[in-house]
Amino acid sequence: QLQASGGGLVQAGGSLRLSCLDSGRIVSVVGWFRQAPGKEREFVAAMTWRADKKFYADFAKGRFTISRDNRDNTLYLQMNSLKPEDTATYYCAARRTSGIATTSGAYDSWGQGTLVTVSS
């Protein structure tokens, strides 16, 4: 099971750090997606379990950072310089198959989502 947390209300330009606790299963890739109201779920960032590869959506480059702490099986998404268009429910996901993927269908497990609201 994946458990995401850390969402909330923040003003534009502010920062939030999302966390996702994993049960410690063996996976190959972990990542974050988001879904705004009325829109499709979209890829945000992903990394290999070994942290040797990371990949970001264009909108996330330079503002968001994905990382993991192996000691407590926690995945993080540090989000800086937040914009109103970043408002969405953010989901963490895990994939057993090797190789970073940017489509939601490629991921096997999902967290419950945490809401991020950025006010202007």
TAWOGI-V361254 format. One record per helix or strand of 3 or more residues. SS is the DSSP state (helix for helix, strand for strand). FROM is the first residue (numbers start at 1). TO is the last residue. Records with the same first field share a line. If there is no record, write none. Layout:
BEGIN
SS=FROM-TO ; FROM-TO
END
This chain:
BEGIN
strand=2-5 ; 8-11 ; 16-22 ; 29-35 ; 42-48 ; 54-56 ; 64-69 ; 74-79 ; 88-95 ; 114-119
helix=84-86 ; 104-106
END
